[in-house]
């Protein structure tokens, strides 16, 4: 059991590092995009959010690949299993159950799920912060009567 926890923790740390780098990249991209004023602030906001989501999705996909690689290294799934699929199902907490880990590595699935939940929460926080900061900097999107006007925020 200890070796499972150690391997799961190591893979989690690698995923966290990937996510930290993606967060830095996403915030950097958002800051640069906000610096460029455009005549269509709503489209600009949409572009910033799409770019941020894409960076975060690439990070999540890379993290799933890391989990998949770890499953391959320790032979965590039965022979012939699609390890990438297995990693996605665990990481996203989808839990189909059509592929189950071998008994000696059964803790890796829940550890991947825990890691995925945390990374998705982190991504949500990043998206919300980028949205708020972009709206603040664009200013003109918060015209009176708009969804994000200062009047509505109290």
LUMLO-112756 format. One line per field, with one value per residue (C-alpha): residue in three letters; x, y, z. Coordinates in nm, 2 decimals. Layout:
! residues N
tido: (ALA	...)
x: (X	...)
y: (Y	...)
z: (Z	...)
! end
This chain:
! residues 154
tido: (UNK	UNK	UNK	UNK	UNK	UNK	UNK	UNK	UNK	UNK	UNK	UNK	UNK	UNK	UNK	UNK	UNK	UNK	UNK	UNK	UNK	UNK	UNK	UNK	UNK	UNK	UNK	UNK	UNK	UNK	UNK	UNK	UNK	UNK	UNK	UNK	UNK	UNK	UNK	UNK	UNK	UNK	UNK	UNK	UNK	UNK	UNK	UNK	UNK	UNK	UNK	UNK	UNK	UNK	UNK	UNK	UNK	UNK	UNK	UNK	UNK	UNK	UNK	UNK	UNK	UNK	UNK	UNK	UNK	UNK	UNK	UNK	UNK	UNK	UNK	UNK	UNK	UNK	UNK	UNK	UNK	UNK	UNK	UNK	UNK	UNK	UNK	UNK	UNK	UNK	UNK	UNK	UNK	UNK	UNK	UNK	UNK	UNK	UNK	UNK	UNK	UNK	UNK	UNK	UNK	UNK	UNK	UNK	UNK	UNK	UNK	UNK	UNK	UNK	UNK	UNK	UNK	UNK	UNK	UNK	UNK	UNK	UNK	UNK	UNK	UNK	UNK	UNK	UNK	UNK	UNK	UNK	UNK	UNK	UNK	UNK	UNK	UNK	UNK	UNK	UNK	UNK	UNK	UNK	UNK	UNK	UNK	UNK	UNK	UNK	UNK	UNK	UNK	UNK)
x: (0.00	0.28	0.43	0.09	0.07	0.42	0.37	0.03	0.18	0.47	0.24	0.01	0.31	0.40	0.04	0.04	0.36	0.21	-0.10	0.11	0.30	-0.03	-0.17	0.13	0.09	-0.28	-0.25	0.03	-0.17	-0.47	-0.26	-0.11	-0.45	-0.60	-0.33	-0.43	-0.74	-0.99	-1.31	-1.52	-1.47	-1.72	-1.55	-1.22	-1.34	-1.47	-1.13	-0.94	-1.17	-1.14	-0.76	-0.75	-0.98	-0.77	-0.45	-0.61	-0.75	-0.41	-0.28	-0.55	-0.48	-0.11	-0.18	-0.40	-0.11	0.12	-0.13	-0.15	0.23	0.24	-0.02	0.20	0.52	0.37	0.13	-0.17	-0.43	-0.50	-0.32	-0.48	-0.65	-0.65	-0.44	-0.52	-0.89	-0.85	-0.65	-0.92	-1.20	-1.02	-0.89	-1.24	-1.41	-1.63	-1.59	-1.74	-1.59	-1.53	-1.15	-1.04	-0.69	-0.51	-0.54	-0.18	-0.24	-0.60	-0.53	-0.39	-0.74	-0.88	-0.56	-0.59	-0.96	-0.86	-0.59	-0.83	-1.09	-0.84	-0.70	-1.05	-1.13	-0.80	-0.89	-1.23	-1.06	-0.82	-1.10	-1.30	-1.00	-0.92	-1.28	-1.29	-0.96	-1.04	-1.37	-1.20	-0.94	-1.17	-1.40	-1.61	-1.78	-1.93	-2.14	-2.45	-2.72	-2.49	-2.45	-2.13	-2.21	-2.09	-2.45	-2.55	-2.26	-2.38)
y: (0.00	0.24	0.20	0.28	0.60	0.70	0.65	0.82	1.11	1.14	1.14	1.40	1.63	1.61	1.69	1.98	2.11	2.09	2.28	2.54	2.60	2.61	2.86	3.09	3.06	3.12	3.43	3.56	3.51	3.68	3.98	4.03	4.00	4.25	4.50	4.51	4.73	4.64	4.80	4.51	4.44	4.15	3.97	4.04	3.90	3.59	3.55	3.58	3.32	3.08	3.11	3.05	2.75	2.60	2.64	2.47	2.19	2.12	2.10	1.86	1.64	1.64	1.54	1.25	1.14	1.15	0.93	0.70	0.67	0.59	0.31	0.17	0.18	-0.01	-0.23	-0.10	-0.22	-0.56	-0.65	-0.51	-0.22	0.12	0.31	0.65	0.58	0.44	0.75	0.98	0.79	0.80	1.17	1.30	1.08	0.94	0.59	0.37	0.07	-0.12	-0.11	-0.18	-0.17	-0.48	-0.55	-0.44	-0.09	-0.03	0.30	0.47	0.52	0.71	0.91	1.01	1.11	1.31	1.48	1.55	1.70	1.94	2.04	2.11	2.32	2.50	2.56	2.70	2.95	3.05	3.10	3.31	3.53	3.58	3.67	3.92	4.08	4.10	4.27	4.52	4.61	4.63	4.87	4.96	4.62	4.73	5.00	5.10	4.83	4.56	4.23	4.34	4.70	4.86	4.95	4.58	4.48	4.72)
z: (0.00	0.08	-0.27	-0.42	-0.21	-0.31	-0.68	-0.67	-0.48	-0.72	-1.02	-0.85	-0.79	-1.16	-1.25	-1.01	-1.16	-1.51	-1.39	-1.22	-1.55	-1.74	-1.49	-1.53	-1.91	-1.91	-1.69	-1.90	-2.22	-2.06	-1.94	-2.29	-2.46	-2.23	-2.30	-2.66	-2.67	-2.93	-3.06	-2.96	-2.59	-2.57	-2.85	-2.69	-2.36	-2.54	-2.71	-2.38	-2.21	-2.51	-2.50	-2.13	-2.15	-2.43	-2.23	-1.93	-2.14	-2.28	-1.93	-1.82	-2.12	-2.04	-1.68	-1.80	-2.02	-1.72	-1.53	-1.83	-1.84	-1.48	-1.52	-1.80	-1.59	-1.30	-1.50	-1.31	-1.55	-1.70	-2.02	-2.33	-2.15	-2.31	-2.05	-2.19	-2.16	-1.82	-1.71	-1.84	-1.67	-1.34	-1.37	-1.46	-1.20	-1.47	-1.33	-1.60	-1.43	-1.76	-1.69	-1.33	-1.19	-1.09	-0.72	-0.63	-0.78	-0.69	-0.50	-0.81	-0.96	-0.65	-0.63	-0.99	-0.93	-0.63	-0.83	-1.12	-0.89	-0.74	-1.08	-1.22	-0.91	-0.97	-1.33	-1.23	-1.00	-1.27	-1.52	-1.28	-1.19	-1.56	-1.63	-1.35	-1.43	-1.80	-1.73	-1.49	-1.75	-2.05	-1.86	-2.16	-2.14	-1.81	-1.96	-1.76	-1.80	-1.91	-1.74	-1.56	-1.48	-1.15	-1.07	-1.07	-0.84	-0.57)
! end
